[in-house]
Amino acid sequence: MTLAMRHVLFSWDQKSAPLLDFDEFQAKPGEKVLIRGPSGSGKSTILNLIGGVMVPQRGAISILGTALNTLSGAQRDRFRSDHMGFIFQMFNLIPYLNVLENVLLPLHFSKHKLSKLQSAGKDPRVEAQRLLTALGMMEMLAKRVDTMSVGQQQRVAVTRALMGSPELIMADEPSSALDSETRSAFLELLFRECERSRTTLLYVSHDHGLETFFDRTVPITQFCKASHGSAH
């Protein structure tokens, strides 16, 4: 199992009602899961808990058999760098770096991802170029990302998340700024690359139109007992 969450409770402080309170949620290797709900409903918080950026007041979160609650903050940071990829809504690219430099950045923070590529006989730059070519970005390798359109920046962000074939990719509303044609190309690449490496994909969005693309959809209400009982 890529991800297993049990008896999780999270609130912003002791005086606040729980934002998230659920019994169980799991995701299998290679599974594509859409977590759907309106803005401000806790979708990003779910991803932050899974990524170890935030810690629940109660419960266990296990990724690839490792219990995040047994790790220190620095150990969670290392585990996240080695085994996860993130696609942020605002992309979080480094504006003064060019496309290729941004895409290769995760390999500077994770020897694990770099060694996975090298063990598979792949040169990091060649792999980055392969992914960028699939998104029509090959001619922009040396272009600074702060000079690019929103759609182009988004394609750089997804390529960066895929580098090193992480076991888990989390995407936070990444297609909200794209038109339908660009969104379809983006999803096609994301799904294809996840299938190549059996990567689990957790994708949060408010968009009902995305549901048919995924193996299953989980409404955000299922993560709050006060709304609709426990998650499945």
VEXLUM-901423 format. One record per residue (C-alpha): residue in three letters; x, y negated, z negated. Coordinates in pm, 1 decimal, decimal comma. Each point is the difference from the previous one (the first is absolute). Example, Ala and Ser with C-alpha at 12.3 -4.5 7.8 and 13.67 -1.06 7.14 Angstrom:
2
SITE   tipa         c1         c2         c3
SITE    ALA     1230,0      450,0     -780,0
SITE    SER      137,0     -344,0       66,0
END
This chain:
232
SITE   tipa         c1         c2         c3
SITE    MET        0,0        0,0        0,0
SITE    THR      143,2     -339,0       96,2
SITE    LEU     -202,3     -195,6     -255,1
SITE    ALA     -192,9      100,5     -311,7
SITE    MET     -162,0     -252,3     -235,8
SITE    ARG     -184,8      110,0     -313,0
SITE    HIS     -198,6     -181,8     -270,4
SITE    VAL      127,4     -340,6      110,0
SITE    LEU     -113,5     -319,0     -170,2
SITE    PHE      126,7     -346,5       85,6
SITE    SER     -108,0     -345,1     -119,3
SITE    TRP      178,1     -333,4       18,2
SITE    ASP       -2,2      -42,5     -378,0
SITE    GLN     -154,8      150,3     -312,9
SITE    LYS     -293,7     -238,8        5,2
SITE    SER      -95,8       65,5      363,3
SITE    ALA     -227,3      276,7      120,8
SITE    PRO      191,2      269,6      191,0
SITE    LEU       55,2      -84,6      364,4
SITE    LEU       69,1      368,4       74,2
SITE    ASP     -117,1      301,7     -199,3
SITE    PHE      -20,0      341,2      166,5
SITE    ASP       62,9      367,3      -66,7
SITE    GLU      182,6      121,1      308,5
SITE    PHE      130,1      -91,5      344,7
SITE    GLN      226,3      207,4      223,8
SITE    ALA      154,6      -24,8      345,5
SITE    LYS      159,5      285,5      191,9
SITE    PRO      308,5       -4,2      225,1
SITE    GLY      -85,5     -151,1      337,1
SITE    GLU     -346,0     -117,0     -109,9
SITE    LYS     -131,7     -335,2      120,1
SITE    VAL     -220,9     -161,5     -264,8
SITE    LEU     -187,5     -328,5       30,0
SITE    ILE      -82,7     -174,9     -328,9
SITE    ARG     -274,1     -245,9       85,4
SITE    GLY     -145,4     -289,8     -194,5
SITE    PRO      -40,8     -379,0       -2,8
SITE    SER      274,0     -246,4      -89,9
SITE    GLY       75,4      -20,1     -371,1
SITE    SER     -141,8      345,5      -76,2
SITE    GLY      326,4      164,2     -107,4
SITE    LYS      132,2      154,1      323,8
SITE    SER      341,9     -165,6      -22,6
SITE    THR       18,6       90,7     -368,7
SITE    ILE      -42,8      368,0       90,8
SITE    LEU      297,8      -23,6      235,1
SITE    ASN      209,7     -181,6     -260,4
SITE    LEU      -71,7      274,7     -254,8
SITE    ILE       88,4      275,1      246,8
SITE    GLY      316,8     -185,4       95,1
SITE    GLY      103,7      -37,2     -362,1
SITE    VAL       -3,3     -380,0       27,1
SITE    MET     -263,8       -4,0     -274,3
SITE    VAL      -64,9      248,8     -279,8
SITE    PRO     -344,8      114,3     -119,8
SITE    GLN     -100,3      -21,7     -365,4
SITE    ARG      -95,4      365,5       17,5
SITE    GLY       38,9      296,3      231,6
SITE    ALA      253,2      185,7      211,5
SITE    ILE      115,8      -83,7      352,6
SITE    SER      211,4      265,6      169,6
SITE    ILE      165,0      -36,5      339,7
SITE    LEU      176,6      295,3      161,2
SITE    GLY      -12,4      169,2     -339,5
SITE    THR      168,0     -289,9     -181,3
SITE    ALA     -200,2     -161,7     -281,0
SITE    LEU       48,6     -375,4       36,8
SITE    ASN      -86,6      -57,3     -365,7
SITE    THR      316,1      191,0     -100,8
SITE    LEU      225,1     -237,8      196,7
SITE    SER      149,4     -331,2     -106,4
SITE    GLY      -69,4     -312,7      203,5
SITE    ALA      333,2       32,7      181,3
SITE    GLN      -65,9      367,8       71,1
SITE    ARG     -343,6      -81,9      142,2
SITE    ASP      160,9     -262,5      225,1
SITE    ARG      247,9      259,1      128,6
SITE    PHE     -268,7      264,6       49,1
SITE    ARG     -214,9     -249,2      191,1
SITE    SER      291,4      -96,0      227,5
SITE    ASP       84,6      364,4       69,7
SITE    HIS     -344,4      148,4       59,5
SITE    MET     -246,9     -275,0       96,5
SITE    GLY      -59,6     -252,0      272,6
SITE    PHE     -216,7     -310,5      -36,7
SITE    ILE     -185,1     -205,2      260,6
SITE    PHE     -107,9     -321,6     -167,4
SITE    GLN     -286,6     -224,4      103,6
SITE    MET      240,7     -295,5       21,6
SITE    PHE      274,0      228,7      144,6
SITE    ASN      275,2     -118,4     -243,6
SITE    LEU      260,2      -20,2      274,8
SITE    ILE      327,0     -188,5      -59,1
SITE    PRO      -46,1     -310,7      218,4
SITE    TYR      368,1      -76,0       66,3
SITE    LEU       75,3      357,5      117,0
SITE    ASN      -68,0      125,6      349,5
SITE    VAL     -231,1      287,6       92,1
SITE    LEU      260,9      275,8      -13,6
SITE    GLU      144,8     -124,1     -329,7
SITE    ASN     -344,3       -2,9     -160,4
SITE    VAL      -77,5      351,6      121,0
SITE    LEU      330,5      140,4     -129,6
SITE    LEU      -36,8     -168,1     -338,9
SITE    PRO     -154,4      300,8     -185,5
SITE    LEU      308,7      207,9       79,6
SITE    HIS      218,5     -248,6     -189,2
SITE    PHE     -204,3       63,9     -315,0
SITE    SER      -37,5      377,3       36,1
SITE    LYS      288,6      237,8       63,1
SITE    HIS     -263,9      274,5       -4,2
SITE    LYS     -180,6     -135,9      307,1
SITE    LEU      330,0      -61,0      177,2
SITE    SER      122,5      354,6      -68,7
SITE    LYS     -333,3      143,6      123,6
SITE    LEU       51,1     -172,1      333,2
SITE    GLN      363,5      105,9       24,5
SITE    SER      -81,2      360,3      -96,6
SITE    ALA     -250,1        7,2      285,2
SITE    GLY      274,9     -119,7      236,5
SITE    LYS     -159,7     -343,5       46,6
SITE    ASP      189,6     -325,6       23,8
SITE    PRO     -190,4     -266,0     -201,9
SITE    ARG       25,6     -264,9      271,3
SITE    VAL     -115,0      242,8      269,1
SITE    GLU     -294,0      110,5     -217,2
SITE    ALA      -97,8     -363,6      -62,8
SITE    GLN       15,1      -70,0      372,4
SITE    ARG     -214,1      307,1       74,3
SITE    LEU     -274,4     -118,8     -235,3
SITE    LEU       15,6     -359,4      121,4
SITE    THR      -13,5      112,7      362,7
SITE    ALA     -320,2      192,8      -74,3
SITE    LEU     -154,7     -330,8     -108,6
SITE    GLY      133,4     -201,7      293,4
SITE    MET      258,9     -179,2     -211,3
SITE    MET      325,1      125,5      154,2
SITE    GLU       85,1     -334,1      162,9
SITE    MET      -34,9     -185,2     -329,9
SITE    LEU      263,3      177,4     -211,8
SITE    ALA      211,8     -311,9      -46,1
SITE    LYS     -291,8     -239,6      -49,0
SITE    ARG      -51,6     -158,9     -340,5
SITE    VAL     -330,7      110,3     -148,1
SITE    ASP     -100,6     -353,5     -105,0
SITE    THR      -26,0      -91,4      369,9
SITE    MET     -241,7      282,8       80,1
SITE    SER     -378,2       25,9       15,4
SITE    VAL     -201,3      161,4     -279,8
SITE    GLY      -60,8      310,2      211,7
SITE    GLN      369,9       35,4       80,2
SITE    GLN       97,6      -39,3     -365,7
SITE    GLN     -252,3      266,1      -91,2
SITE    ARG      158,6      246,9      239,8
SITE    VAL      340,2      -69,2     -156,0
SITE    ALA     -151,3       65,5     -344,4
SITE    VAL     -141,7      338,8       96,2
SITE    THR      327,8      104,1      162,2
SITE    ARG      188,2      -95,1     -316,5
SITE    ALA     -238,8      209,3     -213,4
SITE    LEU       52,4      304,7      224,1
SITE    MET      381,3       -6,7      -14,8
SITE    GLY      142,4      304,2     -174,2
SITE    SER     -326,7      197,3       25,9
SITE    PRO     -131,1      -67,9     -352,4
SITE    GLU     -231,6      261,7     -147,2
SITE    LEU     -260,4     -264,4      -85,9
SITE    ILE      -95,3     -319,7      182,2
SITE    MET     -234,0     -255,3     -153,1
SITE    ALA     -160,0     -266,5      215,3
SITE    ASP     -174,6     -304,0     -149,6
SITE    GLU     -247,7     -149,7      252,9
SITE    PRO      272,3       -7,3      268,8
SITE    SER     -230,5      -18,2      303,0
SITE    SER     -221,6     -284,7     -121,0
SITE    ALA      177,4     -257,2      221,2
SITE    LEU       -7,7      209,9      317,7
SITE    ASP     -242,7       11,4      290,8
SITE    SER     -160,3      336,6       77,3
SITE    GLU      241,5       95,3      281,2
SITE    THR      312,7      -80,2     -203,4
SITE    ARG     -150,7      171,5     -303,8
SITE    SER      -58,1      320,2      196,5
SITE    ALA      362,8        4,4      121,5
SITE    PHE      120,9      -64,6     -352,9
SITE    LEU     -207,8      282,8     -147,2
SITE    GLU      103,1      236,4      278,5
SITE    LEU      369,5      -51,1      -76,5
SITE    LEU      -53,1       19,2     -375,1
SITE    PHE     -197,7      324,7       21,5
SITE    ARG      236,5      158,4      251,5
SITE    GLU      307,2      -70,0     -209,4
SITE    CYS     -170,5      116,9     -320,2
SITE    GLU      -92,7      325,9      173,2
SITE    ARG      357,7       48,8      122,4
SITE    SER      133,1        7,9     -355,0
SITE    ARG     -310,7      118,0     -189,1
SITE    THR      -14,9     -337,5     -174,7
SITE    THR     -301,8      -70,5     -217,7
SITE    LEU     -169,5     -331,1       83,8
SITE    LEU     -205,0     -206,0     -244,6
SITE    TYR     -159,9     -292,3      178,6
SITE    VAL     -213,3     -258,5     -179,9
SITE    SER     -243,7     -223,6      184,5
SITE    HIS     -340,6     -162,4      -14,8
SITE    ASP      -67,2       97,2      365,0
SITE    HIS     -277,2      259,7       51,2
SITE    GLY      110,4       37,0      362,8
SITE    LEU      318,2      180,9     -100,8
SITE    GLU     -172,0      297,5     -162,9
SITE    THR      -14,0      219,9      310,7
SITE    PHE      380,1      -12,7       35,3
SITE    PHE       70,0      164,6     -336,4
SITE    ASP      -29,2      349,8     -146,5
SITE    ARG     -218,4     -137,2     -279,7
SITE    THR     -119,3     -326,0     -148,2
SITE    VAL       -8,6      -71,3     -374,5
SITE    PRO     -212,8     -298,1     -109,6
SITE    ILE      176,3     -210,3     -261,7
SITE    THR     -305,2       48,2     -223,6
SITE    GLN      111,1      359,1      -54,6
SITE    PHE      295,4     -132,0     -198,3
SITE    CYS     -221,3     -164,8     -259,4
SITE    LYS     -223,9      210,0     -224,4
SITE    ALA     -210,8     -301,5      -82,8
SITE    SER     -106,5      -16,5      365,3
SITE    HIS      -34,6      347,9      142,6
SITE    GLY      159,5      269,7     -211,6
SITE    SER      334,2      166,5       54,4
SITE    ALA      208,2       19,9      316,5
SITE    HIS       17,1      311,6      213,2
END
